[in-house]
Amino acid sequence: MAVIVYILNGPNLNLLGTREPGVYGRATLTDVEKLCRETAKDYRIEIEFRQTNHEGEMVDWIHEAAAKGAAGIVLNPGAYTHTSIALRDAVAAIDLPVIEVHISNIFARESFRRKSHIAPVAKASLCGFGIHGYALAIAGLAAFAQTKERTA
C-alpha cells in the first residue's frame, strides 16, 4: 500500500514568488510542489499537494487525509495559524502526525504572528527554513512512519 502524505497550503500561498519576496523569497508554489515531490520520491512517499484560500476547505482536507489513511500532513496554514480555532480543532480531532510549516520565522515577525493555534496540537513545527521546511517536514514524517512500523 502506498504511503501518502498530504501537503496543505493556506491563504495567499498561491502568491508565493510575488507576495512580499523579502519575507517569503522568490520561489513559487509550483517550486514548493516540485521540491515536495522530489523529496517524497526519495522516501517512496506519494503526496497530495493542495492550496486553498478557504478555511472550511482546509478543514475538509484534514478530515479527508485521516479518512483515507494518509501517513501524515504537512500543513502551512498561512494566516489561519494565528486565527483559526477550526483548523486547530480539525488537527486535534485526527490521529495523524501533522507537521506545521512556515516559510518565514513567525516568531521574528509582527507580534500578532507569534501565536500559533496549530503548534500545540501538531506533532512538530518548522519555521524560518524557507521552502526547505517542507522537505524537512516530509523527512520527519518518513522517520515517524519508519518508527511506527518498527514498533507495530
C-alpha positions as MATLAB code, in Angstrom:
seq = 'MAVIVYILNGPNLNLLGTREPGVYGRATLTDVEKLCRETAKDYRIEIEFRQTNHEGEMVDWIHEAAAKGAAGIVLNPGAYTHTSIALRDAVAAIDLPVIEVHISNIFARESFRRKSHIAPVAKASLCGFGIHGYALAIAGLAAFAQTKERTA';
ca = [
       0.000    0.000    0.000;
       1.322    3.443   -0.936;
       2.355    5.843    1.781;
       0.573    9.140    1.145;
       1.296   12.485    2.764;
      -0.990   15.462    2.307;
       0.716   18.835    1.793;
      -1.860   21.509    2.574;
      -1.279   25.200    1.985;
      -3.469   28.016    3.210;
      -4.422   31.508    2.133;
      -2.216   33.632   -0.090;
       0.354   30.889   -0.622;
      -0.774   30.825   -4.252;
       1.006   34.221   -4.458;
       4.422   32.904   -3.459;
       7.164   34.392   -5.583;
       5.418   37.752   -5.884;
       3.990   38.350   -2.407;
       6.496   40.026   -0.089;
       9.581   38.382   -1.620;
      11.728   39.950    1.108;
       9.853   37.790    3.626;
       8.892   34.704    1.605;
      11.518   34.620   -1.141;
      11.076   34.289   -4.890;
      10.132   30.594   -5.014;
       6.610   29.968   -6.285;
       4.069   27.451   -5.054;
       4.954   25.409   -8.157;
       8.555   25.376   -6.912;
       7.340   24.192   -3.499;
       5.328   21.406   -5.092;
       8.317   20.315   -7.199;
      10.545   20.248   -4.090;
       7.934   18.227   -2.194;
       7.514   15.697   -5.000;
      11.297   15.265   -5.366;
      11.757   14.860   -1.610;
       8.834   12.457   -1.283;
      10.225   10.319   -4.096;
      13.433    9.820   -2.085;
      11.313    8.274    0.699;
       8.924    6.380   -1.609;
       6.072    8.588   -0.458;
       3.242    9.833   -2.636;
       1.914   13.296   -1.979;
      -1.396   15.027   -2.345;
      -0.487   18.708   -2.824;
      -3.180   21.362   -2.368;
      -3.706   25.065   -1.729;
      -6.821   26.972   -0.732;
      -7.829   30.416    0.398;
     -10.856   28.962    2.212;
     -10.752   27.786    5.816;
     -13.580   25.245    5.559;
     -11.990   23.589    2.550;
      -8.775   23.133    4.508;
     -10.727   21.596    7.408;
     -12.359   19.183    4.945;
      -8.939   18.206    3.543;
      -7.616   17.476    7.038;
     -10.604   15.203    7.655;
     -10.102   13.588    4.231;
      -6.440   12.823    4.934;
      -7.425   10.975    8.095;
     -10.322    9.144    6.440;
      -8.110    7.995    3.558;
      -5.389    6.709    5.876;
      -2.656    9.181    4.995;
       0.655    8.780    6.805;
       0.561   12.417    7.856;
       0.027   16.025    6.881;
       2.433   18.859    6.178;
       0.363   21.934    6.957;
       1.171   25.529    6.137;
      -1.992   27.208    7.373;
      -0.777   30.691    6.417;
      -2.594   33.409    8.336;
      -5.054   30.836    9.709;
      -2.205   29.830   12.028;
      -2.981   32.848   14.154;
      -6.768   32.932   13.878;
      -8.361   29.561   13.205;
      -9.736   27.555   16.076;
     -11.500   25.441   13.423;
      -8.168   24.297   11.941;
      -6.757   23.713   15.406;
      -9.756   21.537   16.274;
      -9.522   19.631   12.964;
      -5.860   18.795   13.647;
      -6.661   17.790   17.239;
      -9.525   15.573   16.054;
      -7.456   13.292   13.833;
      -4.974   10.575   14.694;
      -2.272   11.559   12.207;
       1.044   13.322   12.690;
       0.729   16.906   11.457;
       3.835   18.973   10.838;
       3.178   22.718   10.860;
       5.415   24.557    8.369;
       6.046   28.252    7.838;
       8.406   29.688    5.250;
       9.300   32.670    7.434;
      10.184   32.643   11.120;
       6.815   33.643   12.572;
       8.432   34.316   15.949;
      10.701   37.001   14.475;
       7.838   38.895   12.856;
       4.933   41.060   13.994;
       3.590   40.265   17.453;
       0.236   39.012   16.114;
       2.084   36.340   14.087;
       3.866   34.881   17.119;
       0.842   32.914   18.322;
       0.085   29.612   16.624;
      -3.170   27.834   17.371;
      -1.812   24.838   15.448;
       1.509   24.261   17.245;
       0.005   22.873   20.483;
      -1.820   20.110   18.580;
       0.801   19.423   15.886;
       3.412   16.686   16.127;
       6.081   19.289   15.257;
       6.524   22.806   13.901;
       9.114   24.191   11.487;
       9.600   27.833   10.609;
      12.221   30.035    9.055;
      13.800   27.461    6.715;
      12.202   28.969    3.623;
      10.601   26.429    1.321;
      13.121   23.836    2.536;
      10.971   23.466    5.640;
       8.604   21.399    3.508;
      11.388   18.941    2.646;
      12.367   18.732    6.320;
       8.741   18.032    7.251;
       8.472   15.224    4.684;
      11.707   13.703    6.009;
      10.304   13.941    9.526;
       7.072   12.215    8.567;
       9.063    9.466    6.835;
      11.049    8.957   10.048;
       7.849    8.837   12.104;
       6.374    6.244    9.713;
       9.502    4.067    9.940;
       9.464    4.253   13.725;
       5.787    3.340   13.770;
       6.453    0.317   11.518;
       9.278   -0.906   13.775;
       7.181   -0.639   16.922;
       3.987   -2.119   15.427;
];
